[in-house]
Amino acid sequence: MHPDAASAIRAQLIAAMERRVAGLDGEARRALDARLAALRTQCASADEAPRPSAPLPDAHPLRDLADHLDRAASPARESYPDVRVLVEFRQLWSALRADSQLREAVAQVPTDAGPLNSTALAGRAIALMRELSPGYLRSFLAYVDDLAWLEQVGRAGSGKSAAAPGKRAARKPRT
């Protein structure tokens, strides 16, 4: 990566963190302040002055899309406030989905798996997350679901088949 690009990215990160810190209090604020101080020190040690890169032009396609989505969603949010029953339903659905995915993960673990088998390790990690922090497990599984969905969309958009990447067509037997 070009040094100027890395510097611009770091400056954008610092600016974004500064905006985020402004609305926080307590432990979260202290953690982000510490991270900001470390980033600023890193910039200073590399003899870089953090400077934000030029803002995106007004006609940038991503800016247009974000503005369109914001305008389209704003009236809908105001006319349909969150209903307490829906919030509870989302939480229940999230918990049921996490339990279902945990059962699937445990069922996929081979019985004769060694201690470093990736499937066994993933199953143990998910089981530990469930015991220690069920809320984090739900967030983690939602993130994994989103990544899986993005992978499917990416495959569909690139024209690749949905088959596993390592699979090949069966050869004809020699006679």
Disulfide bonds with the S-S distance in Angstrom:
none
